[in-house]
Amino acid sequence: MNDCIFCKIINGDIPSNKEYEDENVIVIHDLNPLADTHLLVIPKKHISCADEINESNSDVIAHVFEAVSKVTKKLGIENNFQVLNNCGENAGQSVMHIHFHILSNKEGRVLWSTTELK
């Protein structure tokens, strides 16, 4: 995708603060962090949002969560993080390239909880 900011980051056209990278994903620090640790896990394969996940590309998403595990252990935040994905503009997705937010606060302060839903 020529106009996708995440594709440009993946291709090295736009600099980023990388925490992790392999052949399938890149993990970068969010420019506007909402937590003490706020990372974006971005698959290198362009998938617009979760609505487009199917049997031919679901392996990409499995690899995303393998990277989440590696990065959270590396940073010492395992068992103290949330993973968030927004699907579509109405749900807050601002870049139409699927990505997952890793959010962690010191002392286990929860950012968002399903107990808040009533």
C-alpha positions as CSV (number, residue, x, y, z in Angstrom):
1,M,0.0,0.0,0.0
2,N,1.6,3.2,-1.2
3,D,0.0,5.6,1.3
4,C,0.0,3.4,4.4
5,I,2.2,4.9,7.1
6,F,2.8,1.5,8.7
7,C,3.9,0.1,5.3
8,K,6.3,3.0,5.0
9,I,7.7,2.3,8.5
10,I,8.1,-1.4,7.6
11,N,9.9,-0.4,4.4
12,G,12.2,2.0,6.3
13,D,10.9,5.0,4.5
14,I,9.8,6.5,7.9
15,P,12.0,6.2,10.9
16,S,10.7,4.5,14.1
17,N,11.8,3.5,17.5
18,K,12.0,-0.3,17.1
19,E,11.8,-2.6,20.0
20,Y,11.7,-5.8,18.0
21,E,11.6,-7.0,14.4
22,D,11.6,-10.3,12.5
23,E,10.6,-11.4,9.1
24,N,6.9,-11.2,9.9
25,V,6.4,-8.3,12.3
26,I,7.8,-5.1,13.6
27,V,7.3,-3.8,17.1
28,I,7.7,0.0,17.7
29,H,7.1,2.5,20.5
30,D,4.0,4.5,20.1
31,L,4.7,8.2,19.4
32,N,1.9,9.2,21.7
33,P,2.0,6.7,24.6
34,L,-1.1,6.1,26.6
35,A,0.7,4.0,29.2
36,D,4.1,3.6,30.8
37,T,4.8,1.1,28.1
38,H,2.9,1.5,24.8
39,L,4.1,-0.5,21.8
40,L,2.6,-1.2,18.4
41,V,2.9,-4.7,17.0
42,I,2.5,-4.4,13.2
43,P,2.4,-7.4,10.8
44,K,4.6,-6.8,7.7
45,K,1.8,-8.2,5.6
46,H,-0.8,-5.5,4.9
47,I,-4.2,-6.5,6.3
48,S,-6.5,-3.6,6.8
49,C,-8.3,-4.7,10.0
50,A,-9.6,-7.7,11.9
51,D,-12.5,-8.0,9.5
52,E,-10.1,-9.2,6.9
53,I,-8.6,-12.1,8.9
54,N,-9.3,-15.5,7.2
55,E,-7.7,-18.9,6.8
56,S,-5.2,-17.7,4.3
57,N,-3.7,-15.0,6.6
58,S,-4.5,-16.1,10.2
59,D,-0.9,-17.3,10.6
60,V,0.2,-13.7,10.5
61,I,-2.0,-13.0,13.6
62,A,-0.6,-16.1,15.4
63,H,2.9,-14.7,14.8
64,V,1.8,-11.3,16.2
65,F,1.0,-13.0,19.5
66,E,4.3,-14.9,19.5
67,A,6.1,-11.5,19.1
68,V,3.9,-10.1,22.0
69,S,5.2,-12.9,24.2
70,K,8.8,-12.3,23.3
71,V,8.7,-8.6,23.7
72,T,6.8,-8.6,27.0
73,K,9.3,-11.1,28.5
74,K,12.2,-9.0,27.2
75,L,10.8,-5.9,28.8
76,G,9.9,-7.6,32.1
77,I,6.2,-6.8,31.8
78,E,4.9,-10.4,31.3
79,N,1.7,-10.9,33.3
80,N,1.2,-7.1,33.5
81,F,0.0,-5.9,30.1
82,Q,-3.0,-5.6,27.9
83,V,-3.3,-6.2,24.1
84,L,-5.7,-4.0,22.3
85,N,-6.9,-4.0,18.6
86,N,-9.3,-1.5,17.1
87,C,-11.2,-2.5,14.0
88,G,-12.5,0.3,11.9
89,E,-12.7,4.1,12.2
90,N,-15.8,3.9,14.5
91,A,-13.8,1.7,16.9
92,G,-10.9,4.2,17.0
93,Q,-8.6,2.6,14.3
94,S,-6.7,5.5,12.8
95,V,-4.3,3.6,10.5
96,M,-6.0,1.1,8.3
97,H,-3.2,-1.5,8.7
98,I,-4.0,-4.1,11.4
99,H,-1.9,-3.5,14.5
100,F,-2.0,-4.4,18.1
101,H,-1.2,-2.1,21.1
102,I,0.7,-3.5,24.0
103,L,-0.1,-1.4,27.1
104,S,1.5,-1.8,30.5
105,N,1.6,0.5,33.5
106,K,3.8,0.2,36.6
107,E,2.3,-1.5,39.6
108,G,-0.3,-3.2,37.4
109,R,-2.6,-0.3,37.1
110,V,-5.2,-1.5,34.6
111,L,-6.0,0.8,31.7
112,W,-9.3,-0.8,30.6
113,S,-11.3,-3.6,32.1
114,T,-14.3,-5.6,30.9
115,T,-15.8,-5.0,34.4
116,E,-16.4,-1.5,33.3
117,L,-18.9,-2.7,30.7
118,K,-22.5,-2.9,32.0
